[in-house]
């Protein structure tokens, strides 16, 4: 039985949470103040901490932040979920920066809270089991359904292993990476390996939705809500109820729309445009972007609270140039598909062509490679494709569009390589790595997660 420590100076809150946890087979301890909490953590095995941020009528949250630091420093392996009022979301964001795993707003929804607790415990248990084990492609394919994702590069396999582990939870997942790296495929793989795989999977391209129709598109509207609303409309969140919603290009979302999205992700409820009736929704959220959201947060173009709400776990897909050994596998996979589509069973690619394709930079990543292979097949009559066949169709693409500024892409590469070098130099001693890079441990963990490093 998992043990949870509740830290809150309100007896009624503690009693309510304890009863809820006991009803769902959790053991619980209660602490009314920081001193008592630290004492209990030293006396009893605790699997998760559920804590309020304000104590003794103090509303600034400083005492809660200090306690969070102490718990994280002394018991870094224990995950922490914060409970805070809606008006104190900024305080919860500070807590996330200090190492909290998630935050729930008061008044909480019991199902949402229990879902968060189970998710965090599952992720924590998976991290402890994984250790330094690097799964093989054969092991992954035995355990999960990843048929649509081709490759055996170690970085990719680590990402797929994490995706498989997190699929069993309801954790929100943020998938980052350059355009064409396969973010939608990974999102679909998470959905296909989840307990919601028999429920809807609703895809939304947020970059293609105008601000003026965002509410109608996402939450629906009732007849007469505006001039052209001649009938009721079901929104994307309602369509996804019970299943998964995939928010693609979330980094392109307008700030005004970000507020509306945050509300439904935070409270799991919404109102249709033109209606005063609140509808509850049960969805698993997976989002993706080719932007660096931390940069957008730092420049004020993306809400920090929304970032943490989307980013319970992040997966950063490597560009194709960083897993060049997968290029021959991908080419053969595409050729196999094209054999069926165009009924050309003798299609093949010679080794010289594979070598040439492997050495290209591929700024458009897997999508660019796929397009080149198909274009070459369409215009070439012979069955065995050679190097010159691809060269005639190859069109050099501009620099990657992973960020608005090409220089930002270079900084991403530099950050990845700098962290990799530090990890290798200090043999994965994270305290030393954080110190030499001038980062807090929390900041280092977020960067390790962003770049797909396993510790």
ZAMARGU-4260 file (C-alpha; in steps of 0.2 Angstrom, whole numbers, plus 5000, padded with zeros to 4 digits):
<rodrens>
0) 5000/5000/5000 | 5007/5017/4995 | 5010/5030/5008 | 5006/5048/5006 | 5010/5062/5017
5) 4997/5076/5018 | 5004/5093/5023 | 4991/5106/5027 | 4987/5117/5042 | 4968/5115/5039
10) 4961/5100/5049 | 4946/5099/5038 | 4957/5098/5022 | 4968/5085/5030 | 4953/5075/5035
15) 4945/5076/5018 | 4960/5071/5009 | 4964/5056/5021 | 4947/5049/5019 | 4948/5050/5000
20) 4965/5042/5000 | 4959/5028/5012 | 4944/5025/5001 | 4956/5022/4987 | 4968/5010/4996
25) 4982/5023/5000 | 4989/5025/5017 | 4991/5043/5024 | 5000/5053/5037 | 4995/5071/5041
30) 5006/5086/5046 | 5000/5103/5051 | 5016/5112/5049 | 5033/5111/5041 | 5042/5105/5057
35) 5030/5091/5059 | 5031/5086/5040 | 5050/5085/5041 | 5049/5074/5057 | 5036/5062/5049
40) 5047/5061/5033 | 5061/5055/5044 | 5051/5042/5053 | 5040/5034/5040 | 5042/5028/5022
45) 5033/5040/5011 | 5030/5037/4993 | 5022/5054/4989 | 5019/5071/4997 | 5003/5081/4995
50) 5006/5099/5001 | 4997/5115/5003 | 5008/5131/5000 | 5002/5142/5014 | 5003/5139/5033
55) 4997/5149/5048 | 4987/5161/5038 | 5002/5166/5029 | 4997/5170/5011 | 5014/5174/5002
60) 5018/5156/5001 | 5036/5158/5007 | 5035/5146/5021 | 5028/5133/5008 | 5042/5136/4996
65) 5055/5134/5010 | 5047/5118/5015 | 5047/5112/4997 | 5066/5116/4996 | 5069/5106/5012
70) 5059/5091/5007 | 5067/5091/4989 | 5084/5093/4996 | 5082/5079/5010 | 5071/5067/5000
75) 5074/5071/4982 | 5067/5054/4977 | 5049/5058/4984 | 5038/5066/4971 | 5028/5081/4977
80) 5011/5087/4972 | 5006/5105/4977 | 4988/5110/4981 | 4985/5129/4979 | 4970/5141/4976
85) 4967/5147/4958 | 4973/5164/4962 | 4990/5157/4968 | 4994/5148/4952 | 5010/5159/4951
90) 5015/5152/4967 | 5013/5134/4960 | 5024/5138/4946 | 5037/5144/4958 | 5035/5127/4966
95) 5037/5118/4950 | 5053/5126/4946 | 5059/5120/4963 | 5055/5102/4959 | 5037/5099/4962
100) 5030/5086/4950 | 5012/5093/4948 | 5000/5106/4955 | 4981/5105/4959 | 4970/5120/4962
105) 4957/5121/4976 | 4943/5116/4976 | 4950/5101/4969 | 4941/5087/4959 | 4943/5071/4967
110) 4945/5061/4951 | 4957/5073/4944 | 4967/5073/4960 | 4968/5054/4961 | 4972/5053/4943
115) 4987/5064/4946 | 4993/5054/4961 | 4992/5038/4952 | 5001/5046/4937 | 5015/5053/4947
120) 5018/5037/4957 | 5018/5027/4941 | 5031/5038/4933 | 5042/5038/4949 | 5041/5019/4950
125) 5046/5018/4931 | 5061/5029/4934 | 5067/5019/4948 | 5065/5003/4939 | 5073/5009/4923
130) 5090/5015/4930 | 5103/5014/4917 | 5095/5000/4907 | 5095/5004/4888 | 5081/4993/4880
135) 5084/4985/4863 | 5072/4988/4849 | 5067/4969/4851 | 5063/4972/4869 | 5052/4987/4865
140) 5042/4979/4851 | 5038/4964/4863 | 5031/4976/4876 | 5023/4990/4866 | 5015/4994/4849
145) 5028/5005/4840 | 5025/4998/4822 | 5024/5015/4814 | 5040/5021/4821 | 5056/5015/4812
150) 5073/5016/4819 | 5085/5008/4831 | 5096/5023/4836 | 5099/5023/4855 | 5092/5040/4858
155) 5076/5035/4849 | 5074/5019/4859 | 5076/5029/4875 | 5062/5040/4869 | 5051/5026/4864
160) 5054/5017/4881 | 5049/5032/4890 | 5034/5034/4879 | 5029/5017/4882 | 5030/5019/4901
165) 5021/5035/4901 | 5007/5028/4890 | 5000/5018/4904 | 4997/5034/4914 | 4986/5049/4911
170) 5001/5061/4912 | 5001/5076/4900 | 5015/5074/4888 | 5024/5088/4878 | 5033/5082/4863
175) 5046/5094/4856 | 5058/5093/4840 | 5061/5100/4823 | 5047/5099/4810 | 5047/5082/4802
180) 5054/5072/4816 | 5038/5062/4819 | 5030/5071/4834 | 5013/5066/4828 | 5018/5048/4826
185) 5025/5047/4844 | 5008/5055/4850 | 4999/5042/4841 | 5010/5028/4848 | 5007/5034/4866
190) 4988/5034/4863 | 4989/5017/4855 | 4998/5010/4870 | 4986/5018/4883 | 4971/5012/4892
195) 4961/5025/4881 | 4966/5017/4865 | 4948/5011/4862 | 4942/5029/4865 | 4943/5045/4853
200) 4960/5052/4848 | 4956/5070/4842 | 4970/5079/4833 | 4970/5098/4833 | 4982/5109/4824
205) 4982/5125/4835 | 4992/5134/4823 | 4978/5134/4810 | 4964/5140/4821 | 4961/5159/4820
210) 4958/5168/4837 | 4941/5173/4832 | 4935/5154/4831 | 4946/5147/4845 | 4932/5145/4858
215) 4919/5138/4845 | 4932/5126/4838 | 4938/5119/4855 | 4923/5120/4866 | 4909/5121/4854
220) 4894/5133/4853 | 4875/5133/4855 | 4863/5139/4842 | 4862/5158/4841 | 4878/5161/4850
225) 4883/5172/4836 | 4876/5177/4819 | 4881/5162/4809 | 4878/5149/4823 | 4862/5141/4815
230) 4864/5125/4825 | 4874/5118/4840 | 4892/5113/4838 | 4902/5100/4847 | 4919/5106/4851
235) 4936/5096/4851 | 4937/5094/4869 | 4919/5086/4870 | 4924/5075/4855 | 4939/5069/4865
240) 4929/5065/4881 | 4935/5049/4888 | 4950/5048/4876 | 4965/5059/4871 | 4967/5076/4863
245) 4982/5080/4853 | 4987/5098/4853 | 4999/5101/4838 | 5009/5117/4836 | 5004/5122/4854
250) 5019/5135/4853 | 5009/5145/4840 | 4994/5148/4851 | 4989/5166/4854 | 4991/5173/4872
255) 4972/5176/4873 | 4968/5158/4868 | 4982/5152/4880 | 4971/5158/4895 | 4956/5149/4889
260) 4966/5133/4886 | 4974/5134/4903 | 4957/5134/4912 | 4950/5118/4904 | 4967/5109/4907
265) 4967/5115/4925 | 4949/5113/4930 | 4944/5099/4917 | 4928/5109/4913 | 4922/5122/4900
270) 4907/5131/4894 | 4901/5131/4876 | 4901/5148/4868 | 4884/5155/4871 | 4880/5144/4886
275) 4881/5146/4905 | 4881/5127/4908 | 4898/5120/4914 | 4903/5103/4906 | 4916/5092/4914
280) 4928/5083/4903 | 4939/5068/4905 | 4954/5069/4893 | 4972/5064/4892 | 4982/5079/4884
285) 4997/5077/4872 | 5004/5092/4864 | 5018/5095/4852 | 5028/5110/4846 | 5044/5114/4835
290) 5047/5129/4846 | 5058/5130/4861 | 5044/5134/4874 | 5056/5139/4887 | 5062/5153/4876
295) 5044/5158/4872 | 5041/5158/4891 | 5056/5169/4894 | 5051/5181/4881 | 5033/5182/4888
300) 5025/5174/4872 | 5020/5158/4881 | 5012/5157/4898 | 5023/5149/4911 | 5008/5141/4920
305) 5002/5133/4904 | 5019/5127/4900 | 5020/5117/4917 | 5002/5111/4915 | 5007/5104/4898
310) 5024/5098/4903 | 5022/5085/4916 | 5033/5074/4905 | 5042/5080/4890 | 5050/5070/4875
315) 5062/5079/4864 | 5064/5070/4847 | 5082/5070/4839 | 5083/5077/4822 | 5087/5064/4808
320) 5105/5070/4807 | 5108/5065/4825 | 5102/5047/4821 | 5109/5045/4803 | 5111/5026/4805
325) 5092/5025/4804 | 5092/5032/4787 | 5094/5016/4777 | 5081/5008/4788 | 5069/5022/4784
330) 5072/5022/4766 | 5069/5003/4765 | 5053/5006/4775 | 5047/5019/4763 | 5052/5008/4748
335) 5042/4994/4755 | 5026/5005/4757 | 5028/5011/4739 | 5030/4994/4732 | 5012/4991/4738
340) 5005/5008/4734 | 5012/5008/4716 | 5012/4989/4714 | 5030/4989/4710 | 5036/4974/4720
345) 5054/4974/4712 | 5058/4991/4719 | 5075/4993/4728 | 5089/5005/4732 | 5107/5001/4729
350) 5120/5003/4743 | 5129/5018/4735 | 5112/5028/4735 | 5110/5023/4753 | 5127/5029/4758
355) 5124/5046/4749 | 5107/5048/4757 | 5115/5044/4774 | 5127/5059/4772 | 5114/5072/4768
360) 5110/5085/4782 | 5091/5083/4781 | 5085/5099/4788 | 5067/5093/4784 | 5070/5077/4794
365) 5060/5061/4791 | 5047/5070/4781 | 5060/5077/4769 | 5067/5060/4767 | 5050/5052/4764
370) 5046/5065/4751 | 5062/5063/4742 | 5060/5044/4741 | 5043/5045/4734 | 5047/5058/4722
375) 5061/5048/4715 | 5050/5032/4714 | 5037/5042/4704 | 5049/5049/4691 | 5060/5034/4689
380) 5055/5020/4678 | 5069/5007/4684 | 5067/4996/4698 | 5084/4998/4707 | 5086/5016/4712
385) 5104/5023/4711 | 5113/5038/4718 | 5110/5049/4703 | 5091/5045/4703 | 5090/5053/4720
390) 5102/5067/4716 | 5091/5073/4701 | 5076/5075/4713 | 5086/5082/4728 | 5081/5099/4732
395) 5092/5107/4746 | 5081/5114/4759 | 5084/5130/4770 | 5089/5129/4788 | 5077/5119/4800
400) 5062/5128/4805 | 5062/5122/4823 | 5063/5140/4830 | 5059/5157/4823 | 5077/5162/4823
405) 5091/5150/4815 | 5103/5156/4829 | 5091/5149/4842 | 5093/5132/4833 | 5112/5133/4835
410) 5110/5137/4853 | 5099/5122/4856 | 5113/5111/4848 | 5126/5119/4858 | 5116/5116/4874
415) 5114/5098/4870 | 5132/5095/4866 | 5138/5105/4882 | 5127/5094/4893 | 5133/5078/4885
420) 5151/5083/4887 | 5148/5088/4905 | 5139/5071/4909 | 5153/5061/4901 | 5167/5071/4910
425) 5159/5069/4927 | 5152/5052/4924 | 5134/5057/4927 | 5137/5065/4944 | 5122/5077/4942
430) 5128/5088/4957 | 5145/5091/4948 | 5136/5093/4931 | 5124/5106/4938 | 5138/5115/4947
435) 5150/5116/4932 | 5135/5122/4920 | 5129/5135/4933 | 5112/5127/4935 | 5101/5122/4949
440) 5097/5103/4950 | 5079/5106/4945 | 5085/5117/4929 | 5097/5103/4925 | 5083/5089/4926
445) 5072/5099/4914 | 5086/5101/4902 | 5090/5083/4903 | 5072/5079/4900 | 5071/5091/4885
450) 5086/5084/4876 | 5081/5066/4880 | 5096/5061/4891 | 5093/5047/4903 | 5101/5047/4921
</rodrens>
